[in-house]
Amino acid sequence: MREKRHRIPPKKTERAKQLRSDSTFPERLLWSRLRGKRLVGLKFRRQHAVGPYFVDFYCAVAQLVIELDGRTHDGRAAYDRQRTEFLEREGLRVVRYSNDDVLEDVDAVAEDIARHAGWSADEKTLPKREGGKK
């Protein structure tokens, strides 16, 4: 049986499109490594709605949220903490990188993301999902 999909309200869809078109250079750079299952076969979405929030990058199979923090996050530690706590209550793991991390070595960031998703560099594999699927 096919999984039931929830319709996203049009306002959220438009907001996600706007966020994607206004993405920063570090977001676009990291997206170039994540899009199209380029990172060890993992499918990522960008500017994905989770509850009242939009996360920078989301991988459903790994239940992983990737956030890039730049100048817009300065002075927002309490808000970011509240947001992270919400996402973790939803069963998601949140990993944050600074824009500088991405600009300095995007490949190292991508490799770290793969490790957070459960990828083993030694075995070149991801852990199997329940039900025997990868």
DSSP file (Angstrom, degrees, kcal/mol; ACC not computed):
  #  RESIDUE AA STRUCTURE BP1 BP2  ACC     N-H-->O    O-->H-N    N-H-->O    O-->H-N    TCO  KAPPA ALPHA  PHI   PSI    X-CA   Y-CA   Z-CA
    1    1 A M              0   0    0      0, 0.0     2,-0.2     0, 0.0     3,-0.1   0.000 360.0 360.0 360.0 141.4    0.0    0.0    0.0
    2    2 A R        -     0   0    0      1,-0.1     2,-0.1     3,-0.0     3,-0.0  -0.485 360.0-105.7 -76.1 141.2    1.2    3.5   -0.8
    3    3 A E        -     0   0    0     -2,-0.2     2,-0.3     1,-0.1    -1,-0.1  -0.435  37.7-112.3 -66.3 136.0    2.2    5.8    2.0
    4    4 A K        -     0   0    0     -2,-0.1     2,-0.4    -3,-0.1    -1,-0.1  -0.555  31.2-146.5 -72.6 128.0   -0.4    8.5    2.5
    5    5 A R        -     0   0    0     -2,-0.3     2,-0.5    -3,-0.0    -1,-0.0  -0.783   5.9-135.7 -98.0 138.8    1.0   11.9    1.5
    6    6 A H        -     0   0    0     -2,-0.4     2,-0.3     1,-0.0    -2,-0.0  -0.788  21.7-121.5 -93.5 132.8   -0.1   15.0    3.3
    7    7 A R        -     0   0    0     -2,-0.5    -1,-0.0     1,-0.1     0, 0.0  -0.558  22.3-134.3 -74.1 132.1   -0.9   18.0    1.2
    8    8 A I        -     0   0    0     -2,-0.3     5,-0.1     1,-0.1    -1,-0.1  -0.735  28.6-106.8 -87.1 131.4    1.3   21.0    2.1
    9    9 A P    >>  -     0   0    0      0, 0.0     4,-2.0     0, 0.0     3,-0.8  -0.271  27.2-118.8 -56.9 141.7   -0.7   24.3    2.4
   10   10 A P  H 3> S+     0   0    0      0, 0.0     4,-2.6     0, 0.0     5,-0.2   0.827 112.4  57.9 -53.1 -36.4   -0.1   26.6   -0.6
   11   11 A K  H 3> S+     0   0    0      1,-0.2     4,-2.1     2,-0.2     5,-0.1   0.890 108.0  46.6 -63.3 -38.3    1.4   29.3    1.6
   12   12 A K  H <> S+     0   0    0     -3,-0.8     4,-2.6     2,-0.2    -1,-0.2   0.895 110.9  52.2 -70.2 -38.7    4.0   26.9    2.9
   13   13 A T  H  X S+     0   0    0     -4,-2.0     4,-2.2     1,-0.2    -2,-0.2   0.929 111.6  46.5 -61.2 -45.0    4.8   25.8   -0.7
   14   14 A E  H  X S+     0   0    0     -4,-2.6     4,-2.3     2,-0.2    -1,-0.2   0.896 111.7  51.1 -64.3 -40.3    5.2   29.3   -1.8
   15   15 A R  H  X S+     0   0    0     -4,-2.1     4,-2.6     2,-0.2    -2,-0.2   0.910 109.6  50.3 -64.2 -41.7    7.4   30.2    1.2
   16   16 A A  H  X S+     0   0    0     -4,-2.6     4,-2.3     2,-0.2    -2,-0.2   0.912 110.4  50.0 -62.2 -42.5    9.6   27.1    0.5
   17   17 A K  H  X S+     0   0    0     -4,-2.2     4,-2.2     2,-0.2    -1,-0.2   0.908 111.0  49.6 -61.4 -42.0   10.0   28.2   -3.1
   18   18 A Q  H  X S+     0   0    0     -4,-2.3     4,-1.7     1,-0.2    -2,-0.2   0.920 110.4  49.5 -63.9 -44.0   11.0   31.7   -2.0
   19   19 A L  H  < S+     0   0    0     -4,-2.6    -1,-0.2     1,-0.2    -2,-0.2   0.884 110.7  50.7 -62.8 -38.5   13.5   30.4    0.5
   20   20 A R  H >< S+     0   0    0     -4,-2.3     3,-1.2     1,-0.2    -1,-0.2   0.907 111.3  47.2 -65.9 -40.9   15.1   28.2   -2.2
   21   21 A S  H 3< S+     0   0    0     -4,-2.2    -1,-0.2     1,-0.3    -2,-0.2   0.779 114.2  48.2 -72.7 -24.2   15.3   31.1   -4.7
   22   22 A D  T 3< S+     0   0    0     -4,-1.7    -1,-0.3    -5,-0.2    -2,-0.2   0.170  83.8 142.8 -97.5  17.3   16.9   33.3   -2.0
   23   23 A S    <   -     0   0    0     -3,-1.2    -3,-0.1     1,-0.1     2,-0.1  -0.192  50.6-116.1 -63.6 151.1   19.4   30.7   -0.8
   24   24 A T     >  -     0   0    0      1,-0.1     4,-2.4     4,-0.0     5,-0.2  -0.325  27.5-104.7 -80.0 165.7   22.9   31.8    0.2
   25   25 A F  H  > S+     0   0    0      1,-0.2     4,-2.7     2,-0.2     5,-0.2   0.921 121.8  51.9 -59.5 -44.6   26.0   30.8   -1.7
   26   26 A P  H  > S+     0   0    0      0, 0.0     4,-2.5     0, 0.0     5,-0.2   0.894 109.5  50.7 -60.5 -37.2   27.0   28.3    1.0
   27   27 A E  H  > S+     0   0    0      2,-0.2     4,-2.6     1,-0.2    -2,-0.2   0.929 112.4  46.0 -63.3 -44.3   23.5   26.7    0.8
   28   28 A R  H  X S+     0   0    0     -4,-2.4     4,-1.6     2,-0.2    -1,-0.2   0.889 112.0  52.0 -65.6 -38.1   23.8   26.4   -3.0
   29   29 A L  H  X S+     0   0    0     -4,-2.7     4,-0.5    -5,-0.2    -2,-0.2   0.939 113.1  42.9 -64.0 -47.1   27.3   25.0   -2.7
   30   30 A L  H >X S+     0   0    0     -4,-2.5     3,-1.5     1,-0.2     4,-1.3   0.896 109.7  58.1 -66.2 -38.7   26.3   22.3   -0.2
   31   31 A W  H 3X S+     0   0    0     -4,-2.6     4,-2.8     1,-0.3    -1,-0.2   0.849  96.4  63.1 -59.4 -33.4   23.2   21.6   -2.3
   32   32 A S  H 3< S+     0   0    0     -4,-1.6    -1,-0.3     1,-0.2    -2,-0.2   0.766 108.5  42.2 -63.4 -23.2   25.4   20.8   -5.3
   33   33 A R  H << S+     0   0    0     -3,-1.5    -1,-0.2    -4,-0.5    -2,-0.2   0.703 121.2  40.2 -91.6 -23.1   26.9   17.9   -3.2
   34   34 A L  H >< S+     0   0    0     -4,-1.3     3,-0.7     4,-0.2     5,-0.5   0.762  90.7  97.9 -97.9 -28.5   23.5   16.7   -1.8
   35   35 A R  G >< S+     0   0    0     -4,-2.8     3,-1.4     1,-0.2    10,-0.1  -0.163  83.6  18.7 -68.0 155.7   21.1   17.0   -4.7
   36   36 A G  G 3  S-     0   0    0      1,-0.3    -1,-0.2     8,-0.2     7,-0.1   0.796 126.9 -69.3  60.2  32.4   20.1   14.1   -7.0
   37   37 A K  G <> S+     0   0    0     -3,-0.7     4,-1.1     5,-0.3    -1,-0.3   0.787  91.3 144.6  58.6  29.1   21.3   11.4   -4.5
   38   38 A R  T <4  +     0   0    0     -3,-1.4     2,-1.0    -4,-0.4    -4,-0.2   0.763  51.3  75.4 -69.5 -25.2   24.9   12.5   -5.1
   39   39 A L  T >4 S-     0   0    0     -5,-0.5     3,-2.8     3,-0.5    -1,-0.1  -0.783 131.8 -50.2 -95.3 100.7   25.9   11.9   -1.5
   40   40 A V  T 34 S-     0   0    0     -2,-1.0    -1,-0.2     1,-0.3    -2,-0.1   0.723 105.3 -61.7  42.7  33.7   26.1    8.1   -1.0
   41   41 A G  T 3< S+     0   0    0     -4,-1.1     2,-0.3     1,-0.3    -1,-0.3   0.552  96.1 144.4  79.8   7.9   22.7    7.6   -2.6
   42   42 A L    <   -     0   0    0     -3,-2.8     2,-0.6    -5,-0.1    -3,-0.5  -0.623  45.7-135.0 -83.3 137.0   20.8    9.6    0.0
   43   43 A K        -     0   0    0     -2,-0.3    17,-0.4    -6,-0.1     2,-0.3  -0.814  26.0-174.5 -93.1 123.1   17.9   11.7   -1.1
   44   44 A F        -     0   0    0     -2,-0.6     2,-0.3   -10,-0.5    -8,-0.2  -0.866  12.2-157.2-113.8 149.7   17.8   15.2    0.4
   45   45 A R  E     -A   58   0A   0     13,-2.4    13,-2.5    -2,-0.3     2,-0.4  -0.907  14.5-140.0-115.9 151.1   15.2   17.9    0.2
   46   46 A R  E    S+A   57   0A   0     -2,-0.3    11,-0.3    11,-0.2    10,-0.2  -0.896  78.2   9.3-115.4 149.8   16.0   21.6    0.7
   47   47 A Q  E    S+     0   0A   0      9,-2.0     2,-0.4     8,-0.4    -1,-0.2   0.943  86.0 177.9  49.9  55.0   13.8   24.1    2.5
   48   48 A H  E     -A   55   0A   0      7,-1.5     7,-2.8    -3,-0.3     2,-0.4  -0.727  28.2-122.2 -92.2 132.9   11.6   21.3    3.7
   49   49 A A  E     +A   54   0A   0     -2,-0.4     2,-0.4     5,-0.2     5,-0.2  -0.598  30.8 174.6 -78.0 128.7    8.7   22.2    6.1
   50   50 A V  E >   -A   53   0A   0      3,-3.0     3,-2.1    -2,-0.4    37,-0.0  -0.927  66.0 -51.9-132.3 107.6    8.7   20.4    9.4
   51   51 A G  T 3  S-     0   0    0     -2,-0.4    -1,-0.0     1,-0.3    36,-0.0  -0.426 122.5 -18.6  59.5-132.0    5.8   21.6   11.6
   52   52 A P  T 3  S+     0   0    0      0, 0.0    -1,-0.3     0, 0.0     2,-0.2   0.459 126.7  79.0 -83.8   1.2    6.1   25.4   11.8
   53   53 A Y  E <   -A   50   0A   0     -3,-2.1    -3,-3.0    30,-0.1     2,-0.5  -0.687  66.4-141.3-111.9 159.8    9.7   25.5   10.6
   54   54 A F  E     -A   49   0A   0     -5,-0.2     2,-0.3    -2,-0.2    -5,-0.2  -0.987  21.5-152.9-113.9 126.9   11.6   25.2    7.3
   55   55 A V  E     -A   48   0A   0     -7,-2.8    -7,-1.5    -2,-0.5    -8,-0.4  -0.752  17.4-128.9-100.0 149.8   14.8   23.2    7.6
   56   56 A D  E    S+     0   0A   0     -2,-0.3    -9,-2.0     1,-0.2     2,-0.3   0.950  90.0   3.1 -61.8 -51.4   17.7   23.9    5.2
   57   57 A F  E     -AB  46  66A   0      9,-1.8     9,-2.6   -11,-0.3     2,-0.4  -0.997  67.7-171.0-140.0 141.8   18.2   20.2    4.2
   58   58 A Y  E     -AB  45  65A   0    -13,-2.5   -13,-2.4    -2,-0.3     2,-0.5  -0.997  10.9-168.0-139.0 132.0   16.3   17.1    5.1
   59   59 A C  E  >> - B   0  64A   0      5,-2.6     5,-2.1    -2,-0.4     4,-0.7  -0.958   5.6-167.9-118.8 110.3   16.9   13.4    4.6
   60   60 A A  T >45S+     0   0    0     -2,-0.5     3,-0.7   -17,-0.4    -1,-0.1   0.905  84.2  55.0 -66.0 -44.0   13.8   11.3    5.4
   61   61 A V  T 345S+     0   0    0    -18,-0.3    -1,-0.2     1,-0.3   -19,-0.0   0.845 118.7  34.6 -62.4 -33.5   15.5    7.9    5.3
   62   62 A A  T 345S-     0   0    0     -3,-0.2    -1,-0.3     2,-0.1    -2,-0.2   0.480 102.0-130.5 -96.3  -4.7   18.1    9.0    7.9
   63   63 A Q  T <<5 +     0   0    0     -4,-0.7    30,-2.6    -3,-0.7     2,-0.4   0.935  58.6 151.3  51.5  48.8   15.7   11.3    9.8
   64   64 A L  E   < -Bc  59  93A   0     -5,-2.1    -5,-2.6    28,-0.2     2,-0.5  -0.934  36.5-164.6-122.4 132.1   18.4   13.9    9.5
   65   65 A V  E     -Bc  58  94A   0     28,-3.3    30,-2.7    -2,-0.4     2,-0.5  -0.957   7.0-160.6-113.5 130.8   18.2   17.7    9.4
   66   66 A I  E     -Bc  57  95A   0     -9,-2.6    -9,-1.8    -2,-0.5     2,-0.4  -0.959   9.2-171.5-113.0 126.7   21.1   19.8    8.2
   67   67 A E  E     - c   0  96A   0     28,-2.7    30,-2.4    -2,-0.5     2,-0.5  -0.956  11.7-153.2-119.3 135.3   21.2   23.4    9.2
   68   68 A L  E     - c   0  97A   0     -2,-0.4     2,-0.6    28,-0.2    30,-0.2  -0.928  13.1-155.2-105.6 128.5   23.7   26.0    7.9
   69   69 A D  E     + c   0  98A   0     28,-2.9    30,-2.3    -2,-0.5    31,-0.3  -0.905  24.9 152.2-109.9 124.0   24.3   28.9   10.2
   70   70 A G    >   -     0   0    0     -2,-0.6     3,-1.8    28,-0.2     4,-0.3  -0.368  65.6 -54.7-123.8-154.2   25.4   32.3    8.9
   71   71 A R  G >  S+     0   0    0      1,-0.3     3,-1.6     2,-0.2    -2,-0.0   0.780 125.2  69.3 -62.9 -27.3   25.1   35.9   10.0
   72   72 A T  G 3  S+     0   0    0      1,-0.3    -1,-0.3     3,-0.0    -3,-0.0   0.687  96.3  55.9 -66.4 -14.6   21.3   35.6   10.1
   73   73 A H  G X  S+     0   0    0     -3,-1.8     3,-2.0     2,-0.1    -1,-0.3   0.509  77.2 118.8 -94.3  -5.6   21.7   33.3   13.1
   74   74 A D  T <  S+     0   0    0     -3,-1.6    -4,-0.0    -4,-0.3    -3,-0.0  -0.409  86.4   9.1 -60.9 130.6   23.7   35.8   15.1
   75   75 A G  T 3  S+     0   0    0     -2,-0.1    -1,-0.3     1,-0.1     3,-0.2   0.598 105.8  98.7  76.3  10.7   21.8   36.7   18.3
   76   76 A R    <>  +     0   0    0     -3,-2.0     4,-2.8     1,-0.1     5,-0.2  -0.002  34.7 123.1-117.8  29.1   19.3   33.9   17.8
   77   77 A A  H  > S+     0   0    0      1,-0.2     4,-2.5     2,-0.2     5,-0.2   0.898  76.4  49.5 -59.7 -42.6   20.7   31.2   20.0
   78   78 A A  H  > S+     0   0    0      2,-0.2     4,-2.3     1,-0.2    -1,-0.2   0.921 113.2  46.6 -64.5 -43.3   17.4   30.9   22.1
   79   79 A Y  H  > S+     0   0    0      2,-0.2     4,-2.5     1,-0.2    -2,-0.2   0.930 113.1  49.0 -63.5 -45.5   15.3   30.6   18.9
   80   80 A D  H  X S+     0   0    0     -4,-2.8     4,-2.6     1,-0.2    -2,-0.2   0.888 111.0  50.7 -62.4 -39.1   17.7   28.1   17.3
   81   81 A R  H  X S+     0   0    0     -4,-2.5     4,-2.6    -5,-0.2    -1,-0.2   0.925 111.2  47.8 -63.6 -44.9   17.6   26.0   20.6
   82   82 A Q  H  X S+     0   0    0     -4,-2.3     4,-2.1     2,-0.2    -2,-0.2   0.909 113.3  48.5 -61.6 -43.2   13.8   26.1   20.7
   83   83 A R  H  X S+     0   0    0     -4,-2.5     4,-2.4     2,-0.2    -2,-0.2   0.916 111.6  48.7 -63.6 -45.8   13.7   25.0   17.0
   84   84 A T  H  X S+     0   0    0     -4,-2.6     4,-2.6     1,-0.2    -2,-0.2   0.909 109.5  52.7 -62.7 -42.6   16.2   22.2   17.5
   85   85 A E  H  X S+     0   0    0     -4,-2.6     4,-2.1     2,-0.2    -1,-0.2   0.904 109.5  49.5 -60.7 -41.5   14.3   20.9   20.5
   86   86 A F  H  X S+     0   0    0     -4,-2.1     4,-1.3     2,-0.2    -2,-0.2   0.950 111.8  47.9 -60.9 -48.9   11.1   20.8   18.5
   87   87 A L  H  <>S+     0   0    0     -4,-2.4     5,-2.1     1,-0.2    -2,-0.2   0.885 111.2  50.6 -62.1 -39.3   12.8   19.0   15.6
   88   88 A E  H ><5S+     0   0    0     -4,-2.6     3,-1.7     1,-0.2    -1,-0.2   0.866 105.6  55.6 -67.5 -35.8   14.3   16.5   18.1
   89   89 A R  H 3<5S+     0   0    0     -4,-2.1    -1,-0.2     1,-0.3    -2,-0.2   0.802 102.0  58.8 -63.9 -27.0   10.9   15.9   19.7
   90   90 A E  T 3<5S-     0   0    0     -4,-1.3    -1,-0.3    -3,-0.2    -2,-0.2   0.434 127.5-103.5 -79.8   0.7    9.7   15.0   16.1
   91   91 A G  T < 5S+     0   0    0     -3,-1.7     2,-0.3     1,-0.3    -3,-0.2   0.632  78.5 133.1  88.5  15.6   12.4   12.2   16.1
   92   92 A L      < -     0   0    0     -5,-2.1     2,-0.5    -6,-0.1    -1,-0.3  -0.725  52.4-134.5-100.6 148.5   14.9   14.1   13.9
   93   93 A R  E     -c   64   0A   0    -30,-2.6   -28,-3.3    -2,-0.3     2,-0.5  -0.873  21.1-152.7 -97.2 133.6   18.6   14.5   14.4
   94   94 A V  E     -c   65   0A   0     -2,-0.5     2,-0.4   -30,-0.2   -28,-0.2  -0.930  12.8-176.3-113.1 126.4   19.8   18.0   13.8
   95   95 A V  E     -c   66   0A   0    -30,-2.7   -28,-2.7    -2,-0.5     2,-0.4  -0.985   9.7-158.3-122.8 130.4   23.3   18.8   12.7
   96   96 A R  E     +c   67   0A   0     -2,-0.4     2,-0.3   -30,-0.2   -28,-0.2  -0.868  11.8 178.1-113.2 142.0   24.6   22.3   12.3
   97   97 A Y  E     -c   68   0A   0    -30,-2.4   -28,-2.9    -2,-0.4     2,-0.2  -0.963  28.1-119.7-132.0 151.4   27.4   23.7   10.3
   98   98 A S  E  >  -c   69   0A   0     -2,-0.3     4,-1.6   -30,-0.2   -28,-0.2  -0.561  25.2-116.9 -85.0 157.4   28.6   27.2    9.8
   99   99 A N  H  > S+     0   0    0    -30,-2.3     4,-2.5     1,-0.2     5,-0.2   0.879 118.3  58.5 -57.9 -36.5   28.6   28.9    6.4
  100  100 A D  H  > S+     0   0    0    -31,-0.3     4,-2.7     1,-0.2    -1,-0.2   0.886  99.9  56.1 -62.1 -38.9   32.4   29.2    6.9
  101  101 A D  H  > S+     0   0    0      1,-0.2     4,-2.2     2,-0.2    -1,-0.2   0.930 110.7  44.7 -56.4 -45.5   32.7   25.4    7.3
  102  102 A V  H  < S+     0   0    0     -4,-1.6     4,-0.5     1,-0.2    -2,-0.2   0.914 114.4  48.1 -66.8 -43.6   31.0   24.9    4.0
  103  103 A L  H  < S+     0   0    0     -4,-2.5     3,-0.2     1,-0.2    -1,-0.2   0.856 113.3  48.1 -66.7 -34.8   33.1   27.6    2.3
  104  104 A E  H  < S-     0   0    0     -4,-2.7    -2,-0.2     1,-0.2    -1,-0.2   0.899 137.7  -7.1 -73.8 -41.0   36.4   26.2    3.7
  105  105 A D     X  +     0   0    0     -4,-2.2     4,-1.8    -5,-0.2     3,-0.4  -0.494  59.5 173.9-159.6  80.1   35.8   22.5    2.8
  106  106 A V  H  > S+     0   0    0     -4,-0.5     4,-2.5     1,-0.2     5,-0.2   0.829  84.2  57.3 -61.2 -33.1   32.4   21.5    1.4
  107  107 A D  H  > S+     0   0    0      2,-0.2     4,-2.3     1,-0.2    -1,-0.2   0.885 105.4  49.7 -67.6 -37.4   33.6   18.0    0.7
  108  108 A A  H  > S+     0   0    0     -3,-0.4     4,-2.2     2,-0.2    -1,-0.2   0.894 111.4  49.7 -65.9 -39.6   34.6   17.5    4.4
  109  109 A V  H  X S+     0   0    0     -4,-1.8     4,-2.4    -8,-0.2    -2,-0.2   0.930 110.8  49.7 -63.2 -45.3   31.1   18.8    5.4
  110  110 A A  H  X S+     0   0    0     -4,-2.5     4,-2.2     1,-0.2    -2,-0.2   0.906 110.8  49.5 -61.1 -41.9   29.4   16.4    2.9
  111  111 A E  H  X S+     0   0    0     -4,-2.3     4,-1.9     1,-0.2    -1,-0.2   0.894 110.4  50.6 -64.4 -39.0   31.5   13.5    4.3
  112  112 A D  H  X S+     0   0    0     -4,-2.2     4,-2.3     2,-0.2    -2,-0.2   0.895 108.4  52.4 -65.2 -39.8   30.5   14.4    7.8
  113  113 A I  H  X S+     0   0    0     -4,-2.4     4,-1.7     1,-0.2    -2,-0.2   0.920 107.1  52.7 -60.9 -43.7   26.8   14.5    6.8
  114  114 A A  H  <>S+     0   0    0     -4,-2.2     5,-2.7     1,-0.2     4,-0.3   0.904 108.8  50.0 -59.1 -41.7   27.2   11.0    5.3
  115  115 A R  H ><5S+     0   0    0     -4,-1.9     3,-1.5     1,-0.2    -1,-0.2   0.912 108.3  52.2 -63.5 -42.1   28.6    9.8    8.6
  116  116 A H  H 3<5S+     0   0    0     -4,-2.3    -1,-0.2     1,-0.3    -2,-0.2   0.807 105.9  55.7 -63.5 -27.8   25.7   11.3   10.5
  117  117 A A  T 3<5S-     0   0    0     -4,-1.7    -1,-0.3    -5,-0.2    -2,-0.2   0.516 128.7 -99.2 -81.3  -5.0   23.3    9.5    8.2
  118  118 A G  T < 5 +     0   0    0     -3,-1.5     2,-0.2    -4,-0.3    -3,-0.2   0.566  69.0 154.3 101.0   9.9   25.0    6.2    9.1
  119  119 A W      < -     0   0    0     -5,-2.7     2,-0.6     7,-0.2    -1,-0.3  -0.526  34.2-145.6 -74.5 135.9   27.3    5.8    6.2
  120  120 A S  B  >> -D  125   0B   0      5,-2.9     4,-2.0    -2,-0.2     5,-0.9  -0.911   7.7-162.7-104.6 116.9   30.4    3.7    6.9
  121  121 A A  T  45S+     0   0    0     -2,-0.6    -1,-0.2     1,-0.2    -2,-0.0   0.861  93.0  52.9 -64.7 -35.0   33.5    4.8    5.0
  122  122 A D  T  45S+     0   0    0      1,-0.2    -1,-0.2    -3,-0.1    -2,-0.0   0.916 121.7  29.1 -66.0 -43.2   35.1    1.4    5.6
  123  123 A E  T  45S-     0   0    0      2,-0.2    -2,-0.2     0, 0.0    -1,-0.2   0.578  95.9-137.1 -94.6 -10.6   32.2   -0.6    4.3
  124  124 A K  T  <5 +     0   0    0     -4,-2.0     2,-0.3     1,-0.2    -3,-0.2   0.853  67.4 109.0  55.4  37.8   31.0    2.1    1.7
  125  125 A T  B   < -D  120   0B   0     -5,-0.9    -5,-2.9    -7,-0.1    -1,-0.2  -0.902  65.3-129.3-137.6 164.5   27.4    1.3    2.8
  126  126 A L        -     0   0    0     -2,-0.3    -7,-0.2    -7,-0.2    -8,-0.1  -0.817  43.7 -95.0-105.2 153.6   24.5    2.8    4.7
  127  127 A P        -     0   0    0      0, 0.0     2,-0.2     0, 0.0    -1,-0.1  -0.379  46.7-103.2 -65.8 149.8   22.7    0.7    7.4
  128  128 A K        -     0   0    0      1,-0.1     6,-0.2    -2,-0.0     2,-0.1  -0.489  33.3-126.5 -73.6 143.2   19.7   -1.2    6.2
  129  129 A R    >   -     0   0    0      4,-3.5     3,-1.3    -2,-0.2     4,-0.2  -0.407  40.3 -79.3 -79.9 162.8   16.3    0.3    7.1
  130  130 A E  G >  S+     0   0    0      1,-0.3     3,-0.5     2,-0.2    -1,-0.2  -0.345 120.6  40.2 -59.2 145.7   13.7   -1.7    8.8
  131  131 A G  G 3  S-     0   0    0      1,-0.2    -1,-0.3    -3,-0.1     3,-0.1   0.513 128.3 -82.6  87.8   4.9   11.9   -4.0    6.4
  132  132 A G  G <  S+     0   0    0     -3,-1.3    -1,-0.2     1,-0.3     2,-0.2   0.474  91.7 131.3  81.4   1.8   15.1   -4.8    4.6
  133  133 A K    <         0   0    0     -3,-0.5    -4,-3.5    -4,-0.2    -1,-0.3  -0.548 360.0 360.0 -87.1 154.4   15.2   -1.7    2.4
  134  134 A K              0   0    0     -6,-0.2    -1,-0.1    -2,-0.2    -4,-0.1   0.415 360.0 360.0 -91.8 360.0   18.2    0.5    2.0
